[in-house]
Amino acid sequence: MKKIALAAALSLAATTAFAGGVVEPVVEEEVVKAETTSSSGGILIPLLLLIVVAAAIASSGGNDSIPQ
């Protein structure tokens, strides 16, 4: 009987030694690449529009004589 009691006591002591809270897994954060835009992208279209308008004005001017 003493051996059974000793075995029971040792088995309970062994199980409590390993008991503990649940450990949360370590999760590595995902690396996110930041998208960068070119600063010339925002000015390129207005600049081209200005060149087209300037070319249209230059080609329409120069003939000031209007026949009457």
Backbone as a printed PyTorch tensor [residue, N CA C, xyz], in Angstrom:
tensor([[[  0.8110,  -1.1790,   0.0000],
         [  0.0000,   0.0000,   0.0000],
         [  0.8590,   1.2500,   0.0000]],

        [[  1.9850,   1.1940,   0.7250],
         [  2.8680,   2.3390,   0.7720],
         [  3.4640,   2.6100,  -0.5980]],

        [[  3.7440,   1.5510,  -1.3550],
         [  4.3300,   1.7420,  -2.6830],
         [  3.3370,   2.3930,  -3.6380]],

        [[  2.0570,   2.0190,  -3.4980],
         [  1.0400,   2.6160,  -4.3660],
         [  0.8520,   4.0920,  -4.0180]],

        [[  0.8760,   4.4040,  -2.7370],
         [  0.7360,   5.7960,  -2.3060],
         [  1.9390,   6.6130,  -2.7500]],

        [[  3.1280,   6.0380,  -2.6740],
         [  4.3400,   6.7150,  -3.1120],
         [  4.3170,   6.9230,  -4.6260]],

        [[  3.8840,   5.9300,  -5.3600],
         [  3.7930,   6.0480,  -6.8140],
         [  2.7640,   7.1010,  -7.2070]],

        [[  1.6560,   7.1570,  -6.5050],
         [  0.6300,   8.1510,  -6.7850],
         [  1.1480,   9.5530,  -6.4750]],

        [[  1.8550,   9.6930,  -5.3760],
         [  2.4000,  11.0020,  -4.9960],
         [  3.4400,  11.4700,  -6.0100]],

        [[  4.2990,  10.5520,  -6.4470],
         [  5.3230,  10.9170,  -7.4320],
         [  4.7020,  11.2610,  -8.7930]],

        [[  3.6730,  10.5330,  -9.1750],
         [  3.0390,  10.8210, -10.4630],
         [  2.3200,  12.1670, -10.4250]],

        [[  1.7000,  12.5080,  -9.3070],
         [  1.0650,  13.8190,  -9.1720],
         [  2.1030,  14.9340,  -9.1540]],

        [[  3.2230,  14.6880,  -8.5030],
         [  4.2870,  15.6930,  -8.4480],
         [  4.8960,  15.9060,  -9.8300]],

        [[  5.0020,  14.8440, -10.5960],
         [  5.5880,  14.9590, -11.9370],
         [  4.6470,  15.7070, -12.8770]],

        [[  3.3540,  15.4770, -12.7600],
         [  2.4200,  16.1540, -13.6600],
         [  2.3010,  17.6370, -13.3340]],

        [[  2.3920,  18.0040, -12.0720],
         [  2.3030,  19.4270, -11.7330],
         [  3.5780,  20.1660, -12.1110]],

        [[  4.6820,  19.4540, -12.2240],
         [  5.9220,  20.1080, -12.6220],
         [  5.8480,  20.5760, -14.0710]],

        [[  5.1020,  19.8530, -14.8960],
         [  4.9920,  20.2300, -16.3020],
         [  3.7590,  21.0660, -16.6030]],

        [[  2.9040,  21.2370, -15.5840],
         [  1.6870,  21.9950, -15.8280],
         [  2.0200,  23.4760, -15.8720]],

        [[  1.2750,  24.1760, -16.6790],
         [  1.4970,  25.6110, -16.7850],
         [  0.4960,  26.2060, -17.7390]],

        [[  0.6090,  27.4690, -17.9180],
         [ -0.2990,  28.1480, -18.8280],
         [  0.0590,  27.8340, -20.2730]],

        [[ -0.8970,  28.1160, -21.1390],
         [ -0.6750,  27.8940, -22.5620],
         [  0.2190,  29.0100, -23.0820]],

        [[  1.2890,  28.6180, -23.7150],
         [  2.2280,  29.5960, -24.2540],
         [  1.7670,  29.9890, -25.6500]],

        [[  1.6400,  31.2960, -25.8700],
         [  1.2180,  31.7650, -27.1890],
         [  2.3710,  31.6000, -28.1790]],

        [[  2.0690,  31.1750, -29.3880],
         [  3.1350,  30.9820, -30.3700],
         [  3.7270,  32.3300, -30.8070]],

        [[  5.0050,  32.3000, -31.0940],
         [  5.6880,  33.5060, -31.5530],
         [  5.4620,  33.6220, -33.0510]],

        [[  4.8530,  34.7200, -33.4600],
         [  4.5530,  34.9340, -34.8710],
         [  5.4080,  36.0890, -35.3680]],

        [[  6.1680,  35.8320, -36.4230],
         [  6.9910,  36.8960, -36.9920],
         [  6.1280,  37.7760, -37.8710]],

        [[  6.3670,  39.0750, -37.7880],
         [  5.5820,  40.0060, -38.5860],
         [  6.0200,  39.9430, -40.0470]],

        [[  5.0360,  40.0720, -40.9250],
         [  5.3160,  40.0270, -42.3530],
         [  5.9280,  41.3580, -42.7900]],

        [[  6.9760,  41.2650, -43.5900],
         [  7.6400,  42.4650, -44.0790],
         [  6.8080,  43.0430, -45.2120]],

        [[  6.4650,  44.3270, -45.0850],
         [  5.6470,  44.9950, -46.0920],
         [  6.5150,  46.0090, -46.8120]],

        [[  6.5570,  45.8810, -48.1350],
         [  7.3550,  46.8090, -48.9320],
         [  6.5120,  48.0360, -49.2380]],

        [[  7.0450,  49.1940, -48.9300],
         [  6.3250,  50.4360, -49.1890],
         [  6.4670,  50.7930, -50.6660]],

        [[  5.3120,  51.0730, -51.2730],
         [  5.3390,  51.4510, -52.6800],
         [  5.6370,  52.9370, -52.7760]],

        [[  6.6260,  53.2610, -53.5730],
         [  6.9770,  54.6590, -53.7700],
         [  6.6320,  55.0510, -55.1900]],

        [[  6.1600,  56.2610, -55.3410],
         [  5.8390,  56.7590, -56.6710],
         [  6.8390,  57.8390, -57.0340]],

        [[  7.0650,  57.9710, -58.3020],
         [  7.9970,  58.9660, -58.7850],
         [  7.3700,  60.3470, -58.6450]],

        [[  8.1530,  61.3210, -58.2440],
         [  7.6260,  62.6690, -58.0840],
         [  7.3740,  63.3220, -59.4410]],

        [[  8.0090,  62.8350, -60.4820],
         [  7.7930,  63.4220, -61.8130],
         [  6.5030,  62.9130, -62.4370]],

        [[  5.8950,  61.8810, -61.8860],
         [  4.6520,  61.3350, -62.4320],
         [  3.4850,  62.2880, -62.2940]],

        [[  3.4470,  63.0980, -61.2640],
         [  2.3470,  64.0240, -61.0560],
         [  2.4550,  65.2770, -61.8920]],

        [[  3.6340,  65.6050, -62.3780],
         [  3.8110,  66.8360, -63.1480],
         [  3.9480,  66.5580, -64.6440]],

        [[  4.1050,  65.3200, -65.0210],
         [  4.3600,  64.9830, -66.4160],
         [  3.1520,  65.2910, -67.3000]],

        [[  1.9560,  64.9200, -66.9120],
         [  0.7620,  65.1410, -67.7380],
         [  0.4330,  66.6330, -67.8590]],

        [[  0.4310,  67.4220, -66.7860],
         [  0.1880,  68.8540, -66.9620],
         [  1.2530,  69.5390, -67.8280]],

        [[  2.4820,  69.0770, -67.7290],
         [  3.5470,  69.6590, -68.5540],
         [  3.3240,  69.3570, -70.0260]],

        [[  2.9330,  68.1250, -70.3350],
         [  2.6300,  67.7780, -71.7260],
         [  1.4230,  68.5620, -72.2360]],

        [[  0.4210,  68.7550, -71.4130],
         [ -0.7550,  69.5330, -71.7880],
         [ -0.3730,  70.9860, -72.0760]],

        [[  0.5030,  71.5480, -71.2810],
         [  0.9680,  72.9080, -71.4940],
         [  1.7240,  73.0330, -72.8110]],

        [[  2.5310,  72.0400, -73.1520],
         [  3.2730,  72.0570, -74.4140],
         [  2.3140,  71.9790, -75.5980]],

        [[  1.2830,  71.1470, -75.4960],
         [  0.3020,  71.0210, -76.5860],
         [ -0.4660,  72.3250, -76.7680]],

        [[ -0.8650,  72.9600, -75.6890],
         [ -1.5970,  74.2280, -75.7790],
         [ -0.7060,  75.3150, -76.3500]],

        [[  0.5500,  75.3580, -75.9100],
         [  1.4860,  76.3540, -76.4330],
         [  1.7290,  76.1380, -77.9270]],

        [[  1.8190,  74.8920, -78.3660],
         [  2.0150,  74.5990, -79.7910],
         [  0.7760,  74.9960, -80.5910]],

        [[ -0.4080,  74.8020, -80.0330],
         [ -1.6420,  75.1890, -80.7250],
         [ -1.7430,  76.7030, -80.8520]],

        [[ -1.3660,  77.4270, -79.8270],
         [ -1.4010,  78.8890, -79.8760],
         [ -0.3650,  79.4130, -80.8730]],

        [[  0.8160,  78.8080, -80.8780],
         [  1.8750,  79.2650, -81.7760],
         [  1.5160,  79.0030, -83.2330]],

        [[  0.8500,  77.9150, -83.5030],
         [  0.5170,  77.6100, -84.8960],
         [ -0.6650,  78.4270, -85.4010]],

        [[ -1.5560,  78.8720, -84.5060],
         [ -2.7140,  79.6530, -84.9510],
         [ -2.3700,  81.1310, -85.0810]],

        [[ -1.3980,  81.6170, -84.3990],
         [ -1.0130,  83.0200, -84.4730],
         [ -0.0640,  83.2540, -85.6520]],

        [[  0.1310,  84.5280, -86.0000],
         [  1.0760,  84.8470, -87.0700],
         [  0.3830,  85.3190, -88.3320]],

        [[ -0.8620,  85.0510, -88.5200],
         [ -1.6040,  85.5210, -89.6910],
         [ -2.6290,  86.5300, -89.2160]],

        [[ -2.1650,  87.7840, -89.0860],
         [ -3.0230,  88.8290, -88.5510],
         [ -3.8390,  89.5320, -89.6420]],

        [[ -3.5280,  89.2960, -90.8970],
         [ -4.2540,  89.9900, -91.9390],
         [ -5.5560,  89.2680, -92.2420]],

        [[ -6.6430,  89.9580, -92.0680],
         [ -7.9580,  89.4020, -92.3150],
         [ -8.5150,  90.0780, -93.5690]],

        [[ -8.8540,  89.3090, -94.6040],
         [ -9.3820,  89.9630, -95.8220],
         [-10.7680,  90.5320, -95.5810]],

        [[-10.9740,  91.7540, -96.1540],
         [-12.2680,  92.4070, -95.9640],
         [-12.9970,  92.5570, -97.2440]]])
